[in-house]
């Protein structure tokens, strides 16, 4: 339940493995504690999960706190995110507003495929760490379903200013859709601002990914109307600005409190294609993992596969997991260097996930061995003392 009305509670019905994403001042400490959207089988020890969030343009406030900030419908599906709490629907996608109170909204994401779903075997080739946030999603969609063009990486005519200085984009990045700007620090102000202005080249459903290069506040205007966000500094974030018309103006002010330093900022623009996602969703939601039993260290369920492939999950591929298909242990695949993928042949299968703390058995055996050695030493020492005492008595009696 979530206390969104101070004293009243809203019951959230989450299916097995579904997640809640908190996008406000409460933070999303899922990588550390059992909270937020990343709470199930995730660990700070899995650096690949951190790198995946960064590669997908998702928000980070430090190396502990990550959010699916502006996640697309595909990322909602990949991370199995059912609910979100935040200040504005620009922070979410494919959402329905359930409740609103005290400046926060409770949103429900619409199209998920559960904790596991069947894909093509080509998904092993997914390499999001080498791609931009929108191209990484394009590759995932293509490898899993064969569909292309989930996002068009869009060229924009940008004017970027730092104070009175007009910044020049680094030309090597523009062809790949990145607008990268280097800037020098300003020392005579309490804050340091970079302002980017542009206009929409044609009608589109627009996502903007921003990497500030440092922690900063972002303020966005569309046609001189400011969007309202919780005033929290972010390192990177993605915003879903929604369906915009040709010629609408966009202005983004990035405000730094760490002034007087040089840095780099980049922008990335993606035009989302709803028709392509619906095709992707229709394929990925067809054969899904039905969970029969779930605990903190065990999942048991079944899935039907129309053809051979890989069941992709949002379970983290960390040390300690074992996967069983029809009661036989199998070697799982690591998808995107982060998630567990289970090779499945055509047909009906039972899939189990078991987790044991890494080196638990070794530690247990060492502890038992140490205890036995201690007991042996105690017994030996006791017998030795008893023998010495008996010898001493016999020696005294002989004298």
N, C-alpha and C positions, 0 to 999 in steps of 0.2 A: 504494500500500500504506500501511497505518497501523500504526505501532508501538504497539499497545495492550497488549502484554504485555512491555514493556521490550526483550527481545531477540528475540522472535518477531514475525512479520509476518503480517498477514491480507491476502489479495489481494481487493481490491474491484473487481468488474467493473462499470464504468460505460459505458452506451451513450452515443452521441454527444450531448453537451450536457447530460447529467445532472450533478447537483451533489451535493457533500458539504457538510453543514452542521456546524460544530464549535461546540458549546455548552458550553464550559468555559473554564478559565483560559488556554487557548491563544489565545483570541479568534478572531474570524472576520474577517480583514482582506481580504475579497474585493473591497472597493471600492478598495483601494490596491495589493495584491499579487495574484499568481496563486495564491490560496489560498481555501479555504472555499467556501461554497455560491454565492457571487456572483462566481465567478472568470471566467466566460465572457462576453466582450464587454461588460464593465461598467467604469465609470470614475468616479472621484470627481468628475470634471468634470460628470457628469450629475446635477445637483441634483434633477431630477424623480424619480430613483430613490430618493434619500434621503427625499424627501417622501412617496413611495409607501409605503416601509417604515413611516414614522411613521403615515400614514393607516390602515394595516392593523393597527396596534397591535403592530408588531414591535419587537423590542428594539433599543435603541441605547445604546452605552456612551459614545460621543462622535460627532462628525460624520464619523468615519472607519470606525467599527466597527459593523456591523449584523448581526443574526442573525434567522433565522426561529424565534423563541423561542415555542414553543407553537403553531406554525402548524397550521391546520386541514388536513384532506385536500384542500380546494380550493386552499389556498395552496401546499401541496406540489406540486399539479398545475401551478399558474400559474408557479411558479419552477422546476419540473422538478427537485425535490429528491429524490434517491434514497436517500441515506444520511445519518445523523446520529450524532454522537458527543456524549454528554452524561451527566450524573450520574443522570438519572431519566427514566422514560417520561412523566412529567407535562410534560416539555419538548417532546414530540413527539405526533403523531397518526397514526392508521392505520399503526402501526409494528409491526415484528416484531423482537424482540431476537435478534441474531445471535451476539454474544460479549460477555462481561462480565469485566473484570479491573481491579484497582486502583481500584475505585470508579467506573469509567466503563463505559458500555454502548455497543455499536455496534448501531444500529438501522437497519433497512431499511424504507423507506416502500413501501406496497403498490400504490397505483393512480395511475399517471402517464399522461400522454398524449404524452410526448415533447417535443421542442423546438418543434414547431408542430402545430396542430390546427385543424380547420375549425369556424367559429362563424357565427352570424347576423351580418349586416351591422350590426345595431343595437348591436353592441359598441362602435362608435365613440362612443356616448353615455355610456360608462362614465366616471364622474367620482368616483373614490374619495376625492379630496382634500376633498370637501365632505360626506362621510358618515362615520359612525362605523365602527369596524373590522368589525363584524358586518353592518351594513347595506351597507357597501361590497361585501362578499362576496355578500350577497343580490342586489345589483344586477348583479354580474358573472354570477351563475348565471342570473338572469332574462333578461338581454340576450343571453346566448350560447345558451340552450336553451329559454327560456320557462318554466322551473321557478321556483316561488315557495317561500319559507319554509325556506331552507337553515338559517337561524338565526332563532329567536324571541328578540327582545330582551326580557329577563325583568325584571319589577319585583321588587325584594327589599326586605324590611324591615330597614334597616341602622341599627346604632348605631356611630358613629365618634367616638373619643376621642383627644384630644391631651393627654397627661398626665391631669390630673383634669378637663379641660374637655371637655364634650360638644359636638361640632361640629354645626352645622346645614347641611344640603345646600341648595345654591342651587336654588330652586324652578323657575327657568326651564329647567333642564336635565333635570329628572326625567322629563318627558313623553317625551323622546327617549331615555330609558334610561340617561342619565349621572347618576352621583351625584358631585357636585363639592363639595369642601370647601376653604374657605380657613382657614389657621391662622397663628398668631403664633409666633415663635421662642421657645424656652426657653433661657435663658442659663446656668442653674446646674447643668447635667448634661453629662457627656462625650458622651452620645448623645441624640438627639431621636427619639421614637417616636410614630407614629400607629397606633392599633389599630382595625381595623374588624371588627365581629362581626355575623353574620347566620345565618339558617338556610334550608334549601332549601324553597321553597314547594310543590314537587311533584316527582315523579320526573323526572330530566332528565340529559342528557349535557352537562355544564357546562364552559363556557370563561369565564375571567375576564381581562379586559384592565385593566391598571393603568397610570396615568401618575403618577409620583411628583412631577413638577414639579422634581426635582433627582435627583442620583445617590444611590441608597440601596440597602440590603439589604432583601429581602422574605422573610419567614418565614410559612409557611402551616400551619395546623392544621385537620384535619377530625376532628370528634368527639374533640378533645383529642389526636389523634395527629399529630405534626409530620411534615411532608413534608421530605425531605432534598434540599437543593440546594447546588451549588458556591457558596461565599460570595463572590460577585462583585457589585459595585454596578451597578445598572442605572438607566436613566432611565425607560424604559417597558418593559413586557413583557406577554405573554399566557401564561396557564397553562391547560392542559387538565386539569381535575380529574376528568374521566371521568364515569361513570354513578353518580349519587348518588340517594339515596332521600329521600322527603319527611321533613322534620324534622331531617336531619343538620345539624350545626353547622359553620360555617366561621369561622375567625379568621385575619386577615392582619395581621401586624405589619410596618410599614414603618419601618426604622431608618436615620436620617440621621446621618452623621458631620459634615456641615456644619451645625452647630447655631447657634442664636441668630438665625435668619432667618425671615421670613414666607414663605409659599408657598401652593400649591394642589395638591391631589391629587384624582384622580377614579378611579372604578371603573365598569366596564361589564360586564354579564352577558349571555351568549348561550347559548341552549339549542340544541344542534346536532341536526339531523334527518338521520339516516343514510339513510333512504329517499329523501329529496330528493337527497342527494349522489349516491347510486347512479344515479339517473336522469340527473343532470347528467353523471356520468362516462361512462355508456353512450353519450351523445350525443357528448361531446367526444373520446372515444377511438375513435370509429368511423372517421373519416377523418383520419389522422395523417400527418405529414411523415416520409417514409422517407429517411434520409441515406445517400448513396452515397460521398461524399468530404468530408472536413472537415480544415481546417488552421487555423492561428491567424488567418488573414485571408480564408478562403474556405470556403464551404459549398455543396455541390451535392447536390440530392436531388429527390424527386418526391412528389406527393400526388394522390390521387383525391378529387374533390369531388362528392358526390351532388347538390348544388345550388349556385347562386351564393352567395358569402359572403366571409368574411375568414378567412385563415389567421393566427391569433394565435400569436406566438412569445414566448419569454422573452428574446429578443435586445434589447439596449438600443438605443433610437433615438437614437444619437449621431451627430454629424457624421462623415462619412467612409464611411458605408454606401451601397452601391448594391444594388438588388434587380432581378433579371431573371426574367421569366416566359416560358418557351419562347423563350429567347435575346433577348427584347426587354425593355429597361429600363422599369420601371414606377415610378410615384410611390407609395411606401408610405404607410400610415396610421400615426399614432402613437396607440397604445391606452393609455388611462389616463395620457396624457402621458409614457409611459415606454417601452412595448414597441413593436416593429415588428409591424405587421399588414399582410398582403399580400392585396389584393383578388384573388379567384379566381373564374373562371366554372366552371360545371358541366363535369366531365370530368377527364381525366388531364393533369397539367402537371408540367413540370420547373421547379424554383425554385432560383435561385442567389443567394447573398449574397456580396458582395465588399466588403472593407474596405481603404481607403487612408487613411493618416494625413492628417487635414485639412490642406489647403494644402501637401501634399507636392509636388504637381506645380509649384505656383507657386514654392515654395522651390527646387525643382530647377532650374526655368527661370531663376530669379534667380541661383542659384549658377553655372549655365553662362554666363549673360550676364556676370556679374562676372568669371568666369575669362577669357572672351574679351576683355573690356575690359582686364584685366590683361595678357594676352598681347600685345594691340595696343600698349599703353603700353610694355611691355618692348621690343617690336620697334622702335617709334618712337624710344624713348630710345636704343637701341643704334645705330640708323641716324643719329640726330642726333649722337651722340658720334663716330661714324665720320666723318660729314661735317665736323664741327668739327675733328676731328683732321687730316683731309686738308687743310682750308683752312689750318690753322695751319702745316702742313708746306710748303704752297705759298707761304705768306707768308714763311717763313724762307728758302726757296730763292730767292725774288725779291730779298730783301735782299742 
